[in-house]
Amino acid sequence: MNQELINRAQELRNHGFTTGEIADELNVSMDTARWLTLQKTEEPVETEAPVDIAINWNSLGGSATRLRYVSAALSDIALKHGDIDLVVGIATSGIPFATIMADVIEELTGTTTCVSIFHPKKHRTNPTNSDEGAISSNFGTVEGKRIVVVDDVTTSGDTIKDVIKVVKDHGGNPIVVTVLIDKSGLEEVDGVPIESLIKVSQLR
């Protein structure tokens, strides 16, 4: 784990980010984010870091054109699983993909595709007091909809499990989860397939 990642985690913590938000921003696991924020930036790291792979996709996220190309690829993968009424983006990094995917799916199918946002429990100030995440009430509702869930990176798969449960509890029908990079190795959750553009495997 390099010092630059530790410094970035410390900076995010100083700006008030929760551990879950730091994990999302740096594309690492919650355990790694927690470890990074506990290190002292001016001293050598003495405790062993969790086994993890940090993902940096800044060259993609900084370009609307590149985001659209990737979202089109994710849309193509999602449409293999049937008609889609709603795209649910997992906050924070899944939101740009979800927004563009809804637009691309409308273009490809000629049908109205709505967008919604899922706020994971790990973004809460005290996630141990929250049983599950929440669907935003400011966007499309999930009830009765055929849904694709989208995120940038899956690490443990906990957020994917959470969003599928919440969507089903609210009467939605999640047909597929699409992610840019899969570090979890999960093929499906509760009968919902998980598709990714890139799978990362750690050899031991």
Steps between C-alpha positions, in 0.01 A plus 500: 500500500667824400531820694304697239192287570542554875529875445186506283305304761613738774403801290153358434454424872601861582228616259241301697467194276372184671698177473251374243537813289879473520479136390287604201719797409819292506334183365623287788326282759360644823776317691766661284341845532488460878866392504605792278332757725670360810852542360710801589610688188833615647614162635570167330209257503561224752182292493432268209252626242196290402536305177335718238543647153454876462331604175561840343274584206555877495576503127151361442308701760640831379354463150129508415576337164682208660229462764243478219698229319528292818134560586404384149697178554331447839161567337570242231584243769187588700266473200605136450283432806181652355302822504599766754272763651734653758875536561602526867839661559680428825624823655737649437693364204215297351289810442677632185485153342131460591404837355678439171383136484135607529554736205683235293234235573227744391688561175551128436150381588277800433336458841506733799767401751503668840789545742519469877770522768586260780676632811695215663504459875880528502464870416318566825691668782433195716426210263472252789174673600352457151360165388506585132548770240223707343354583161479875440143628483604783265536276194323206334318251725595132488157343558392281210807589294752274324828636632869502423725600791832665415817584691861572419683240714383209715739401777328280759158483334327627816357810330368290209327266747356802681361672188344179366324438832372859522382503137313171546351617831362805315336290229768534234627223273880521470595302189876567494780689676765660277834628625806646338749300711421192710739419785248282688483202264124466557305358206155570645320618813157366595444378145608829338800463266799731535670608177822701477721647231814407696555227760795533735631180659772474758734202461633352819 
